[in-house]
């Protein structure tokens, strides 16, 4: 006997954050790549190094060694020093697609970073509650990195 249970519950996420940093476009873009890659920290503040292949089609993933890890996405678009766009499941291990855009805009001698994360799919209730905090930590990490450079 085969038992079938079909449930459809679709969810979407549309999150935008901005931060102004005291740095040039080029330096900010380099700091963003470092923060998203080997300098990444998880939500606990502990190192969570990632690999970001910063070219169209490049992967963004966490390498745990011995062919283990977690694929987060592909670079969909990169236009140095103003745009980095990633598409893929990101931190979601569910049937979902995400698109994350980092747009950098000159604001005098400063740089405005605008992050937009859109996701659609089967996202469990309450799961996306921490996204805002996680992306804030990523943006604050870029800002900290620029202050210590």
Backbone torsions as a table, in degrees:
resi	resn	phi	psi	omega
1	UNK	NA	136.4	178.1
2	UNK	-108.9	128.0	177.2
3	UNK	-105.0	133.0	-179.5
4	UNK	-121.5	133.6	176.5
5	UNK	-131.7	113.7	-179.6
6	UNK	-114.6	125.7	176.0
7	UNK	-133.1	136.0	176.5
8	UNK	-118.4	121.2	177.6
9	UNK	-145.8	101.1	-178.2
10	UNK	-98.4	149.2	-179.1
11	UNK	-135.9	158.5	172.9
12	UNK	-140.8	157.5	-179.8
13	UNK	-131.9	137.4	176.4
14	UNK	-142.2	101.5	-173.5
15	UNK	-125.0	134.1	176.2
16	UNK	-131.1	134.4	176.3
17	UNK	-136.3	150.2	176.8
18	UNK	-133.4	150.0	174.6
19	UNK	-147.8	139.5	176.9
20	UNK	-101.6	127.8	179.8
21	UNK	-121.3	149.2	-179.6
22	UNK	-89.5	81.3	-178.5
23	UNK	-165.8	161.5	177.3
24	UNK	-72.7	163.1	176.5
25	UNK	-56.0	-49.2	-175.7
26	UNK	-62.5	-46.4	179.9
27	UNK	-65.6	-38.1	179.2
28	UNK	-65.5	-42.9	179.2
29	UNK	-62.0	-44.0	177.6
30	UNK	-61.2	-40.6	179.1
31	UNK	-66.7	-36.0	177.2
32	UNK	-63.6	-45.5	178.7
33	UNK	-61.9	-39.9	178.0
34	UNK	-65.7	-43.2	-178.6
35	UNK	-65.5	-38.5	-179.8
36	UNK	-77.9	-18.2	-177.7
37	UNK	-103.7	-118.5	-172.9
38	UNK	-66.8	-19.3	-179.2
39	UNK	-94.0	8.0	-176.5
40	UNK	-66.3	145.7	174.2
41	UNK	-125.4	142.7	178.6
42	UNK	-75.8	-178.6	-177.4
43	UNK	-65.4	-15.9	178.6
44	UNK	-90.6	-3.6	-177.3
45	UNK	87.6	-3.8	177.9
46	UNK	-81.4	150.5	178.9
47	UNK	-56.3	134.5	176.2
48	UNK	-136.0	66.5	-173.4
49	UNK	-61.6	136.8	179.9
50	UNK	-121.5	165.6	173.0
51	UNK	-114.1	124.6	177.2
52	UNK	-121.0	111.8	176.0
53	UNK	-87.1	98.8	-168.0
54	UNK	-82.5	66.3	173.7
55	UNK	-152.0	159.2	-179.5
56	UNK	-55.3	127.9	-177.5
57	UNK	87.2	-8.7	179.5
58	UNK	-64.5	153.5	-177.9
59	UNK	-91.6	154.4	170.3
60	UNK	-125.5	113.6	-173.6
61	UNK	-154.3	164.3	175.1
62	UNK	-104.3	120.9	-179.5
63	UNK	-97.7	113.5	179.6
64	UNK	-95.7	2.1	-178.9
65	UNK	85.5	164.0	-179.9
66	UNK	51.5	37.9	179.7
67	UNK	62.6	27.9	175.6
68	UNK	-110.7	155.2	177.9
69	UNK	161.1	-164.3	-177.5
70	UNK	-142.8	120.2	177.5
71	UNK	-82.2	128.3	-179.8
72	UNK	-104.2	-34.6	-179.7
73	UNK	170.8	-176.9	175.9
74	UNK	-117.4	150.5	172.5
75	UNK	-72.7	113.8	179.8
76	UNK	-84.8	-38.7	179.0
77	UNK	-150.3	143.4	173.9
78	UNK	-143.8	129.4	178.0
79	UNK	-139.3	91.8	-176.6
80	UNK	-65.3	134.0	0.5
81	UNK	-107.6	32.2	-171.7
82	UNK	-116.7	-12.7	-175.3
83	UNK	-148.4	133.7	168.4
84	UNK	-137.2	123.7	-177.4
85	UNK	-128.0	129.7	-179.0
86	UNK	-120.0	137.3	174.4
87	UNK	-127.0	141.4	179.5
88	UNK	152.1	-169.9	-177.6
89	UNK	-75.4	-17.9	-173.8
90	UNK	54.7	-132.9	-176.0
91	UNK	-83.3	5.4	-175.2
92	UNK	-92.7	117.7	176.4
93	UNK	-97.7	55.1	-178.8
94	UNK	-138.9	166.0	174.9
95	UNK	-70.6	96.8	-174.1
96	UNK	-154.4	154.5	172.4
97	UNK	-125.3	137.5	178.9
98	UNK	-124.9	154.2	171.7
99	UNK	-135.1	125.2	178.2
100	UNK	-120.0	127.9	177.8
101	UNK	-120.3	130.7	168.5
102	UNK	-109.5	115.8	175.8
103	UNK	-112.1	127.3	179.8
104	UNK	-110.3	130.2	-177.4
105	UNK	-129.8	133.5	176.5
106	UNK	-67.0	135.1	177.0
107	UNK	-131.8	78.7	-171.6
108	UNK	69.5	-125.6	177.4
109	UNK	-89.4	-3.5	-179.6
110	UNK	-99.0	177.2	177.2
111	UNK	-132.0	131.8	174.0
112	UNK	-95.9	123.2	175.0
113	UNK	-102.3	123.4	175.5
114	UNK	-113.6	121.4	178.5
115	UNK	-106.5	131.6	174.2
116	UNK	-129.8	123.0	178.0
117	UNK	-118.9	117.8	174.6
118	UNK	-118.1	135.7	179.1
119	UNK	-141.2	148.7	179.0
120	UNK	-145.2	136.4	177.0
121	UNK	152.4	-155.6	-178.1
122	UNK	-92.1	81.4	-179.3
123	UNK	-97.9	118.1	-179.2
124	UNK	-58.7	146.8	178.3
125	UNK	-53.2	134.5	176.4
126	UNK	81.3	-11.9	-175.0
127	UNK	-67.2	-34.1	-176.1
128	UNK	-84.9	1.8	-178.4
129	UNK	-58.5	-33.9	-177.1
130	UNK	-86.1	-3.9	-177.2
131	UNK	-59.7	-44.8	-178.7
132	UNK	-57.6	-45.4	179.4
133	UNK	-64.5	-42.8	-179.4
134	UNK	-63.3	-45.1	179.3
135	UNK	-68.8	-34.9	175.6
136	UNK	-60.0	-43.5	178.5
137	UNK	-62.2	-37.8	178.9
138	UNK	-64.5	-46.3	-179.8
139	UNK	-66.4	-40.9	177.5
140	UNK	-64.7	-32.6	176.5
141	UNK	-64.1	-39.1	176.4
142	UNK	-63.5	-45.1	-179.7
143	UNK	-61.5	-45.0	178.1
144	UNK	-61.3	-43.2	-179.0
145	UNK	-59.7	-39.0	-179.7
146	UNK	-72.4	-31.6	178.5
147	UNK	-69.9	-30.1	-176.7
148	UNK	-94.0	-5.6	-178.2
149	UNK	-75.1	NA	NA
